[in-house]
Amino acid sequence: MWKLYEKFPSVQKEYSGIEPLLLYTSSSNLLVSKRQVKTIDEFKGLKFRVLGGPPTEMAKALGAVPTLIPMPDVYQSLDKGVVDGAAAPWEAVQAFRLYERAKNYTIAPFYVAYFSLCANKRKWQSLPQEVRGAIMSVSGFAGAKFWGRNFFDTAEEGVIERAKAGNYEINRYVVPPPELARWTKLAGEPLWNEWVKKMEGKGHANAREIFNTTLELLKN
């Protein structure tokens, strides 16, 4: 996110009214479910908690029934059968103790949540240059890596530790590349192309370049 911000003036323009200090995302959401999902056919009829917008369209394309509920309600919804599963990063699985109600974890890069830490622009500009420099020395790209790593990269270990302590079963399944390619073809690429088309229609001529750059950054 920060590299996109640094590279593209059109992205910087989105923050013209504020001063971004950090831009980062969650780790990829995985599927937390009461029944194991290994193939695209097993999504059929799955009541799947997702966010609105593209994630909802993704769930529909996979054959699932998208269900929009707040993350704090997922625990009870899993318990009562309101949903069969949810897209969530390991951090949310740990924070909301979802491992107590769902034992199956399908590892696939569904989507991420976006986070930012920003300052009031006028207040920021009123600070002495040395103060701004000191803040930015631990912000920007370095700060984004620090926050992303400490919020999300260690969360899976925390889930495993807590589940083990409570005698909860964890079934972890990593979707193999050939199967994941099927999911991407059906529920990824059409949504990506629709976003590019929509942005180009709004006058963002470099939408495709921004998107392609995003894909390249995700490989690193």
HELIX and SHEET records of a PDB file:
HELIX    1   1 TRP A    2  LYS A    7  1                                   6    
HELIX    2   2 PRO A    9  LYS A   13  1                                   5    
HELIX    3   3 ILE A   40  PHE A   43  5                                   4    
HELIX    4   4 PRO A   54  LEU A   62  1                                   9    
HELIX    5   5 MET A   71  ASP A   73  5                                   3    
HELIX    6   6 VAL A   74  LYS A   80  1                                   7    
HELIX    7   7 TRP A   90  ALA A   95  1                                   6    
HELIX    8   8 LEU A   98  GLU A  100  5                                   3    
HELIX    9   9 LYS A  121  SER A  126  1                                   6    
HELIX   10  10 GLN A  129  SER A  137  1                                   9    
HELIX   11  11 GLY A  140  GLY A  148  1                                   9    
HELIX   12  12 ARG A  149  ASP A  153  3                                   5    
HELIX   13  13 ALA A  155  ALA A  165  1                                  11    
HELIX   14  14 PRO A  177  ALA A  187  1                                  11    
HELIX   15  15 GLU A  189  GLY A  201  1                                  13    
HELIX   16  16 ALA A  207  LEU A  218  1                                  12    
SHEET    1   A 2 ILE A  18  THR A  25  0                                        
SHEET    2   A 2 TYR A 114  ASN A 120 -1                                        
SHEET    1   B 6 VAL A  65  THR A  67  0                                        
SHEET    2   B 6 LYS A  47  ARG A  49  1                                        
SHEET    3   B 6 GLY A  85  ALA A  88  1                                        
SHEET    4   B 6 LEU A  30  SER A  33 -1                                        
SHEET    5   B 6 ASN A 104  ILE A 107 -1                                        
SHEET    6   B 6 ASN A 171  VAL A 174  1                                        
END                                                                             
